Amino acid sequence: MKIRFVVSFFALLMVASPGSSQSRWVHLDTETGKLIYDTSQRGDRILDFSHAGYMGGGVALPQVPDVLTIGPRKGVDDYTSRIQDAIDRVSSLPLNNGFRGAVRLLPGEYPCSGGIRIYADGVVLRGSGTASGKQSTIRMSGKDRHSAVVIGPGQRRREEMSGEGIRTKITDAYIPAEFAPNATQILLDRCSVEGDNIWFVATGACVPGPIVLLNCRFKGKGNIEGHHRWTTGMLVDNCQVPEGGINFMNRGSMGSGHGWGMAWAVAWNCTAKFYVNQRPPGTYNWVIGSVGESRLQARPFDKAPFLPEGTFDAHGTRVSPGSLYLSQLKERLGSQALDNIGYGQEQDCL
């Protein structure tokens, strides 16, 4: 089975279609152009996700110098240790203007039987391509299931984490599913994942947002979800999961007793085969302006009772603004912030 995580750029139609409507929970004021947020009786509202991304969002990615380069070799059937060793070596370097350096993968295919982990901030994993279209591709292999790329603090590198948090950049590369954004202020922008029987994106325990998936495409029978123990603050914005699910749910006793995987999450103008959108106690999850089947279900391994359903708003009809993240970013930092991250046209967020 070949599983790929692809960072690429698409010509996207972000303009609201004639059938667009407005969400009760957040919409544009027709006179001022500002976002208006509705609240629950207790004052709960959709959060501002625009702080996700490099340097808190709206800042262009810098050109970080390559420190180590890896190329394909004949006779090598597993590159996991080679890539991980290179990342660890760069991770041990001192920060220089906020960066340690980049590991570049030359064009070619890199089978990996294990996950690749980036625990230190200021580290870039970079792919490359040729004029003929050859790309850097990491192909996941092996019998055991594992996350392909894990970002965030872990036991191996926890002592190196600063109070400023994790700022890890992955640019211009073919890198694989599954992706585990186990840090705050993560933005996955215009990415594509292919594979079956996987989690396209899954978080670990107690991961605080904002985490944003923007204009991503996921192909195959897989899911996006908070995997276990109260991830909070994920936005799935204009993402396509035609054969799989977007799940904000209670995973019950699955795994090590995962329980509630996600709270305060939003799926905005998405398409999926199905949504398991449940409401954890004292919180909300929203599916807004999205297309796909709503599935009621009990906790895993139980037949009843069905857990309380999260909020569905304008289901089956695209809402305006077209992108919640881009609209929030523009309102907070202005149009230049959109241009900095490759969304220079005003209609990108309308």
C-alpha positions as CSV (number, residue, x, y, z in Angstrom):
1,M,0.0,0.0,0.0
2,K,1.3,3.4,-0.9
3,I,0.4,6.3,1.3
4,R,1.5,9.8,0.5
5,F,1.2,13.2,2.2
6,V,1.6,15.8,-0.6
7,V,2.3,19.5,-0.1
8,S,1.2,21.2,-3.3
9,F,-0.7,24.2,-4.5
10,F,-4.1,24.2,-6.2
11,A,-6.1,26.7,-8.1
12,L,-9.1,26.9,-5.7
13,L,-12.4,28.5,-6.2
14,M,-13.1,30.1,-2.8
15,V,-15.8,32.5,-3.9
16,A,-19.1,31.7,-2.3
17,S,-21.5,30.0,-4.8
18,P,-24.9,31.5,-5.6
19,G,-26.4,29.0,-3.3
20,S,-24.4,30.1,-0.3
21,S,-26.1,31.0,2.9
22,Q,-25.0,32.4,6.3
23,S,-24.1,30.6,9.4
24,R,-25.9,31.5,12.6
25,W,-22.6,31.1,14.5
26,V,-20.3,33.4,12.5
27,H,-21.0,35.5,9.4
28,L,-20.0,38.7,7.7
29,D,-21.8,41.9,8.4
30,T,-23.1,43.2,5.1
31,E,-22.4,46.9,6.0
32,T,-19.0,46.7,7.8
33,G,-17.6,43.5,6.3
34,K,-16.6,42.4,9.8
35,L,-17.3,39.0,11.3
36,I,-20.2,38.7,13.6
37,Y,-20.2,35.8,16.2
38,D,-23.3,34.4,17.8
39,T,-23.0,32.8,21.2
40,S,-24.8,30.1,23.2
41,Q,-26.8,31.0,26.2
42,R,-23.7,30.6,28.3
43,G,-21.6,32.8,26.1
44,D,-19.8,30.1,24.1
45,R,-18.7,30.9,20.6
46,I,-16.5,29.7,17.8
47,L,-12.9,30.7,18.5
48,D,-10.5,32.8,16.4
49,F,-8.3,30.2,14.6
50,S,-6.2,32.8,12.8
51,H,-3.3,32.4,15.2
52,A,-2.5,29.0,13.6
53,G,0.5,29.1,11.3
54,Y,4.1,30.2,11.2
55,M,4.8,33.0,13.8
56,G,1.2,33.1,14.8
57,G,-0.3,33.2,11.3
58,G,0.0,35.5,8.3
59,V,3.8,35.5,8.0
60,A,5.6,34.2,5.0
61,L,7.8,31.1,5.4
62,P,11.4,32.1,5.3
63,Q,14.0,30.3,3.2
64,V,15.9,28.2,5.7
65,P,19.3,26.9,4.5
66,D,19.8,23.2,3.9
67,V,22.1,21.6,6.5
68,L,21.8,17.9,5.4
69,T,20.7,16.4,2.1
70,I,19.5,12.8,1.6
71,G,19.3,11.1,-1.8
72,P,18.0,7.7,-2.9
73,R,20.4,4.8,-2.9
74,K,20.3,1.5,-4.6
75,G,19.7,-1.4,-2.3
76,V,18.2,0.7,0.5
77,D,14.7,-0.5,1.4
78,D,14.1,1.5,4.5
79,Y,15.0,5.2,5.0
80,T,13.4,5.7,8.4
81,S,16.6,5.8,10.4
82,R,18.5,7.8,7.8
83,I,15.8,10.5,7.7
84,Q,15.3,10.5,11.5
85,D,19.0,10.6,12.2
86,A,19.4,13.7,9.9
87,I,16.4,15.4,11.7
88,D,17.9,14.6,15.1
89,R,21.3,16.0,14.0
90,V,19.7,19.2,12.8
91,S,17.6,19.3,16.0
92,S,20.7,19.3,18.1
93,L,22.1,22.5,16.5
94,P,21.7,25.9,18.2
95,L,18.9,28.2,17.1
96,N,20.0,30.9,14.7
97,N,17.3,33.6,14.2
98,G,14.8,31.0,15.2
99,F,16.0,28.2,13.0
100,R,18.4,25.2,13.2
101,G,18.3,24.3,9.5
102,A,16.6,22.1,6.9
103,V,16.9,18.4,5.9
104,R,16.3,18.2,2.2
105,L,15.2,15.0,0.4
106,L,16.3,14.9,-3.2
107,P,13.8,13.7,-5.8
108,G,13.0,10.0,-5.5
109,E,11.2,7.5,-3.4
110,Y,12.0,6.8,0.2
111,P,10.3,3.7,1.8
112,C,9.9,4.1,5.6
113,S,8.7,1.4,8.0
114,G,8.5,3.8,10.9
115,G,7.3,7.3,11.8
116,I,9.4,10.4,11.4
117,R,9.4,12.6,14.5
118,I,10.2,16.3,14.7
119,Y,10.5,17.3,18.4
120,A,12.6,20.5,18.2
121,D,11.4,23.8,16.9
122,G,13.3,25.6,14.1
123,V,13.6,22.4,12.0
124,V,12.5,22.1,8.3
125,L,11.9,18.8,6.4
126,R,12.0,19.8,2.8
127,G,11.4,17.9,-0.4
128,S,12.4,18.9,-3.9
129,G,11.3,18.4,-7.5
130,T,12.5,18.5,-11.1
131,A,11.2,20.1,-14.2
132,S,10.1,16.7,-15.4
133,G,7.8,16.4,-12.4
134,K,9.8,13.9,-10.3
135,Q,9.2,14.6,-6.6
136,S,10.5,13.6,-3.2
137,T,8.1,10.8,-2.1
138,I,8.1,9.1,1.3
139,R,6.3,5.7,0.9
140,M,5.1,4.2,4.2
141,S,5.8,0.5,4.5
142,G,5.9,-2.2,7.2
143,K,3.2,-4.2,9.0
144,D,2.7,-2.0,12.1
145,R,0.4,1.0,12.0
146,H,2.1,4.2,12.8
147,S,1.9,8.0,12.3
148,A,4.0,9.0,9.3
149,V,5.0,12.4,10.7
150,V,4.7,13.5,14.3
151,I,5.2,17.2,15.2
152,G,5.5,18.3,18.8
153,P,7.3,17.7,22.1
154,G,8.1,14.1,23.0
155,Q,10.3,12.3,25.5
156,R,13.3,12.2,23.2
157,R,13.5,15.9,22.8
158,R,11.3,17.4,25.5
159,E,14.3,19.0,27.2
160,E,14.9,21.1,24.1
161,M,11.5,22.7,24.0
162,S,11.4,26.4,24.7
163,G,8.5,28.3,26.3
164,E,7.8,29.9,22.9
165,G,6.3,26.6,21.7
166,I,6.9,24.6,18.6
167,R,7.3,26.2,15.2
168,T,8.0,23.4,12.6
169,K,7.8,24.0,8.9
170,I,7.2,21.4,6.3
171,T,7.4,22.8,2.8
172,D,7.6,21.7,-0.9
173,A,7.7,18.0,-0.1
174,Y,6.0,14.7,-0.7
175,I,5.7,13.3,2.8
176,P,3.2,10.6,4.0
177,A,0.0,10.1,5.9
178,E,-0.8,9.7,8.7
179,F,-0.1,13.2,10.1
180,A,-0.1,13.9,13.8
181,P,0.0,17.7,14.5
182,N,0.7,17.3,18.2
183,A,1.5,21.0,18.9
184,T,-0.4,24.2,19.0
185,Q,-0.7,26.8,16.2
186,I,-0.3,24.2,13.5
187,L,-1.5,25.1,9.9
188,L,-1.7,22.4,7.3
189,D,-2.3,24.3,4.0
190,R,-3.2,22.8,0.6
191,C,-2.0,19.3,1.5
192,S,-3.1,16.0,0.1
193,V,-3.1,12.5,1.7
194,E,-3.8,9.2,0.0
195,G,-4.4,5.9,1.7
196,D,-6.9,3.4,3.1
197,N,-7.6,2.3,6.6
198,I,-5.7,5.2,8.1
199,W,-6.2,8.4,10.1
200,F,-5.4,11.1,7.6
201,V,-4.9,13.5,10.5
202,A,-5.0,12.5,14.1
203,T,-4.0,14.3,17.3
204,G,-2.6,12.9,20.5
205,A,-3.7,13.6,24.1
206,C,-4.5,17.0,25.4
207,V,-3.3,18.9,22.3
208,P,-4.4,22.6,22.5
209,G,-5.4,24.5,19.4
210,P,-5.6,26.3,17.2
211,I,-4.9,23.6,14.6
212,V,-6.1,24.3,11.1
213,L,-6.5,22.1,8.0
214,L,-7.0,24.5,5.1
215,N,-7.9,23.5,1.6
216,C,-6.7,19.9,2.0
217,R,-7.7,16.9,-0.1
218,F,-7.8,13.4,1.4
219,K,-8.3,10.4,-0.8
220,G,-9.2,7.0,0.4
221,K,-11.1,5.4,3.3
222,G,-9.7,7.2,6.3
223,N,-10.7,9.7,8.9
224,I,-9.8,13.1,10.4
225,E,-10.2,13.2,14.2
226,G,-9.0,14.1,17.6
227,H,-7.6,10.6,18.4
228,H,-7.8,10.7,22.2
229,R,-8.1,12.7,25.5
230,W,-9.4,16.1,24.7
231,T,-7.7,17.8,21.8
232,T,-9.3,21.3,21.6
233,G,-9.7,23.9,18.9
234,M,-9.4,22.3,15.5
235,L,-10.7,23.9,12.3
236,V,-11.2,21.8,9.2
237,D,-11.7,24.5,6.5
238,N,-12.7,23.7,2.9
239,C,-11.3,20.1,3.1
240,Q,-12.5,17.2,0.9
241,V,-12.8,13.7,2.3
242,P,-15.1,12.1,-0.3
243,E,-14.5,8.5,0.9
244,G,-13.9,9.0,4.6
245,G,-15.0,10.9,7.7
246,I,-14.5,13.9,9.8
247,N,-15.1,12.9,13.4
248,F,-15.4,14.9,16.5
249,M,-16.3,12.1,18.8
250,N,-16.0,10.0,22.0
251,R,-13.7,7.0,21.3
252,G,-14.7,5.4,24.5
253,S,-12.5,2.5,25.6
254,M,-10.7,2.2,22.3
255,G,-6.9,2.0,22.4
256,S,-5.7,2.9,25.9
257,G,-9.1,4.3,26.8
258,H,-9.2,7.3,24.5
259,G,-12.5,8.9,25.7
260,W,-13.4,12.2,24.2
261,G,-11.1,13.0,21.4
262,M,-12.1,16.5,20.4
263,A,-13.9,19.6,21.7
264,W,-14.4,23.2,20.3
265,A,-13.8,21.9,16.7
266,V,-15.3,23.2,13.5
267,A,-15.8,21.7,10.1
268,W,-16.4,24.7,7.7
269,N,-17.5,24.3,4.1
270,C,-16.2,20.7,3.9
271,T,-17.3,17.7,1.9
272,A,-17.0,14.2,3.5
273,K,-18.8,10.9,3.1
274,F,-19.8,11.2,6.8
275,Y,-19.5,13.1,10.0
276,V,-19.6,11.7,13.5
277,N,-20.2,15.1,15.3
278,Q,-20.8,14.6,19.0
279,R,-21.1,17.1,21.8
280,P,-18.8,16.6,24.8
281,P,-20.2,17.7,28.2
282,G,-19.9,21.5,28.7
283,T,-18.6,22.1,25.1
284,Y,-19.5,22.4,21.5
285,N,-18.5,20.9,18.2
286,W,-19.8,22.4,14.9
287,V,-20.2,21.2,11.3
288,I,-21.2,24.3,9.2
289,G,-21.9,24.7,5.5
290,S,-20.7,21.2,4.8
291,V,-21.9,18.2,2.7
292,G,-22.1,14.6,3.8
293,E,-24.0,12.2,6.0
294,S,-24.5,12.7,9.7
295,R,-24.0,9.5,11.7
296,L,-25.4,9.1,15.2
297,Q,-23.6,6.5,17.2
298,A,-23.0,5.2,20.7
299,R,-19.6,4.9,22.2
300,P,-17.5,2.3,20.5
301,F,-18.4,-1.3,21.4
302,D,-21.8,-0.1,22.7
303,K,-25.1,-0.2,20.8
304,A,-26.9,2.3,22.9
305,P,-27.4,5.0,23.9
306,F,-26.5,7.4,21.0
307,L,-24.3,10.2,22.3
308,P,-25.6,13.8,22.0
309,E,-25.1,15.2,18.6
310,G,-23.0,18.2,18.0
311,T,-24.2,21.3,16.1
312,F,-25.0,21.1,12.4
313,D,-25.6,24.5,10.8
314,A,-26.6,25.2,7.1
315,H,-25.9,21.5,6.4
316,G,-25.7,20.7,2.7
317,T,-25.3,24.4,1.7
318,R,-22.1,26.3,1.4
319,V,-21.9,29.3,3.7
320,S,-20.2,32.7,3.4
321,P,-17.4,33.6,4.1
322,G,-15.9,30.8,2.0
323,S,-13.0,30.3,4.4
324,L,-13.3,30.9,8.1
325,Y,-9.6,30.9,8.7
326,L,-8.7,33.3,5.9
327,S,-11.5,35.7,6.9
328,Q,-10.4,35.7,10.5
329,L,-6.8,36.2,9.4
330,K,-7.7,39.1,7.2
331,E,-9.8,40.8,9.9
332,R,-7.0,40.5,12.4
333,L,-3.9,41.4,10.3
334,G,-5.2,42.8,7.0
335,S,-4.9,41.8,3.4
336,Q,-1.1,41.6,3.4
337,A,-1.3,38.6,5.7
338,L,-3.3,36.7,3.1
339,D,-0.7,37.6,0.4
340,N,2.1,36.4,2.7
341,I,0.7,32.9,2.8
342,G,-0.2,32.7,-0.9
343,Y,-3.8,33.9,-0.8
344,G,-3.4,37.3,-2.4
345,Q,-6.9,37.7,-3.9
346,E,-9.6,39.2,-1.8
347,Q,-12.1,36.6,-3.1
348,D,-10.0,33.8,-1.5
349,C,-11.8,34.4,1.8
350,L,-15.2,35.6,0.7
